[in-house]
Amino acid sequence: MGHDKTRSDVTVGNVDWDDPQINHLLKKVDGWNIDHRSHLPPKHVLIRVTCGWSASEASKPALLISDGDGVMVLATRFPLPHGEEVQVNSEAAGTSRTRWGVVIEEREGLRGEDRVEGVFLNWLRIRLR
């Protein structure tokens, strides 16, 4: 089977790092980061925990980095409480949109800049109202 090839069986070839085409490609991908895995660019939103022990009347800023398949992923400066309902308010083209989700997973960001900035990633299962 093809799965049992050793590294010595694979020929990578020589790379000319001064080749203008390689430099052009590297410049194109220079700004890419993990936040752009979604079909949407990251979007600034306001969130509020609406029920449970952590319920609050105050909205806090967050970054919506993924939205699909019934799940929203939010980047925050604090972990959202697991199992709590969160209201997510966004604005696009002068129209406000409010949605709700339940926190199903939360963790500290793993990337270097996430840890420096104190970023937490939070997965919310979207609730219909």
C-alpha positions, 0 to 999 in steps of 0.5 A: 500500500502507499501508506508505508513509504518512508521519507527517503522514498519521497523526492522533494527536489531543490527549491530556489528561494530567490525565484520571483514566483515563489516570493510572489506566492509567499507574499500572497499568503503572508497575511493568512491566519486560522481565523479565515477558515470560514467563508466569512471574514471575522466580524465584530459583535456584541455578546451578553450572557442571558441566563444562568449565574453569569447573566448580565445586562451589559454587552461585551465585545467579541469576534465572530470567526465562524458561523455555519452548520448550527454553530458559531465560534466566538473569540473573546477576552474571557471564557464564556460559561459552559452551558449558558445561553448567550445573545449575539448582536451584529450589525450589517448594512445598517440592519441589526441581527440578534441570535442566541446560542448555548456555549458547548465548548470553550478554551484558551486560544492556542496560537502565540498571539492568542495567549499574549492577547488573552483570547478564548475561543467559544463554540455556541450551538445556535438556538432558534427563538 
